[in-house]
């Protein structure tokens, strides 16, 4: 579980279309994608039952944040 005020930050060496999936997740997530500190895309309320679907942003990004879905 993730408390409401906690997220996971992923930092990548260079911008790209990095992939995420919901394997073994027990609750929905929101994904926020950044490039050079600017938000480039956001995916909301991604359900655990979407596995094995793979998710990425519409634009290349170098950072991503996962937070518990805000419904």
N, C-alpha and C positions, 0 to 999 in steps of 0.2 A: 504494500500500500504506500501511497505517497500522501503526506499531509497536504492540505490545500495551499500552503505557502512554500512548498518545496518543488523543485523541478530538477531534471537531469540535463546538463549542458554537454553537447558533443561539439568538439572543435576539430576541424579537418585541416590538414596541411595546405590544401589548395581547394579552390571552388570546384564543385562538380555536382552531379546528380546522385548523391549518396542515398542509399536505400534503408528503409526501416520496415519492420514487420511486427506483428502482435503476438508472436509465439510465447506461450506460457504467461500471458498477461491476465490479470483477474479483474480488470476494470478498464473503462475507456480512457483514451488519452487525446490531448490536443498537441499538435506539433506546430512549432513556430520556427520558420527558417529565415536565416540572416545571411547577407553577403556584405562584407565591409561595414558591419554595424547597422545596416539598413534592413528592415523586414522586407522579404521578397515574396513570402507566401505563408499561409496558415491553413492547416487541416484541423477540423473540429470534430470532436466526439467520435473518434475512430474506435470501433468496437473490437473487443478481443476475438469475436467470432469471425472476423475478416481474415484471420490466418488461414492459408499461407499467402494471401495477397501482399504485394510489396508496395510501399508508399514512398514517394519522393515529392519534391517541390516542382512547381512549374518553371522555375528558373534555377540556375546553378546557385549553390550556397556554400558557405564555409563554416557556418555554425547552425546548430539546431537545438531547440529546447523542447523537452517532453514535460508536460504537466498533466495532472489529473484533469479530465474533461470538465469544463465548466458548463453545466447544463442550464 
